[in-house]
Amino acid sequence: MGNELLLKAAEDCSCTAANVLINYVLSKGCGVIVKSENKLRMEGNMKLLSNNNPFSFSALDVLTTEEELENRRIREEATKNQHT
């Protein structure tokens, strides 16, 4: 979860990148199932971001385009090849 846009969104909303992603998926009308045994993490995962936060979830749509997904696959493959 080291994407710059995601980290900026988390900073703007004063929450974690995971919380931004959970709220992003919920904003798309999808359900989210999270797993954690850590009580604080569970409570954080349930934190719904208010509609008046400074970040627009639609800004994250660029992370799910076919082009971005292909670029991510290429970067991951290059990284994998560097370590072998």
C-alpha positions as CSV (number, residue, x, y, z in Angstrom):
1,M,0.0,0.0,0.0
2,G,2.8,2.4,-0.9
3,N,1.0,4.2,-3.7
4,E,1.6,8.0,-3.4
5,L,-2.0,8.9,-4.1
6,L,-3.3,6.4,-1.5
7,L,-0.8,7.6,1.1
8,K,-1.8,11.2,0.4
9,A,-5.5,10.3,0.8
10,A,-4.8,8.7,4.1
11,E,-2.8,11.7,5.3
12,D,-5.6,14.1,4.2
13,C,-8.2,12.0,6.0
14,S,-6.1,11.3,9.1
15,C,-6.5,7.6,8.7
16,T,-4.6,4.6,7.4
17,A,-4.3,3.6,3.7
18,A,-6.2,0.4,4.5
19,N,-9.1,2.6,5.9
20,V,-9.1,4.7,2.7
21,L,-9.3,1.5,0.6
22,I,-12.1,0.0,2.7
23,N,-14.1,3.2,2.4
24,Y,-13.3,3.4,-1.4
25,V,-14.7,0.0,-2.0
26,L,-17.8,0.8,0.2
27,S,-18.3,4.0,-1.8
28,K,-18.6,1.8,-4.9
29,G,-21.4,-0.1,-3.3
30,C,-19.4,-3.3,-2.7
31,G,-19.2,-5.2,0.6
32,V,-15.9,-5.5,2.4
33,I,-14.8,-8.4,4.6
34,V,-11.7,-7.6,6.7
35,K,-9.8,-10.0,8.9
36,S,-7.9,-9.0,12.0
37,E,-7.4,-10.3,15.5
38,N,-6.1,-7.0,16.7
39,K,-8.9,-5.0,18.5
40,L,-7.5,-1.6,17.6
41,R,-7.1,-2.6,13.9
42,M,-10.7,-3.9,13.9
43,E,-12.0,-0.6,15.3
44,G,-9.9,1.4,12.8
45,N,-11.3,-0.7,9.9
46,M,-14.8,0.1,11.0
47,K,-14.1,3.8,10.9
48,L,-16.3,5.3,8.1
49,L,-14.9,8.5,6.7
50,S,-17.3,11.4,6.7
51,N,-18.6,12.8,3.4
52,N,-17.0,16.2,4.2
53,N,-13.4,14.8,4.2
54,P,-11.0,16.7,2.0
55,F,-10.4,13.7,-0.3
56,S,-12.6,12.5,-3.1
57,F,-12.7,8.7,-3.4
58,S,-13.2,9.1,-7.2
59,A,-9.5,10.2,-7.4
60,L,-8.6,6.5,-6.6
61,D,-10.4,5.3,-9.8
62,V,-7.2,5.9,-11.7
63,L,-5.6,3.1,-9.7
64,T,-8.0,0.6,-11.2
65,T,-7.7,1.3,-14.9
66,E,-6.5,-1.4,-17.2
67,E,-3.4,0.7,-18.0
68,E,-2.5,1.1,-14.4
69,L,-3.0,-2.5,-13.6
70,E,-0.7,-3.5,-16.5
71,N,1.9,-1.0,-15.4
72,R,1.7,-2.4,-11.9
73,R,2.1,-6.0,-13.2
74,I,5.2,-4.9,-15.2
75,R,6.8,-3.2,-12.2
76,E,6.2,-6.2,-10.0
77,E,7.7,-8.5,-12.6
78,A,10.7,-6.3,-12.9
79,T,11.2,-6.3,-9.2
80,K,10.8,-10.0,-9.0
81,N,13.4,-10.5,-11.7
82,Q,15.9,-8.2,-9.9
83,H,15.7,-10.5,-6.8
84,T,16.3,-13.7,-8.7
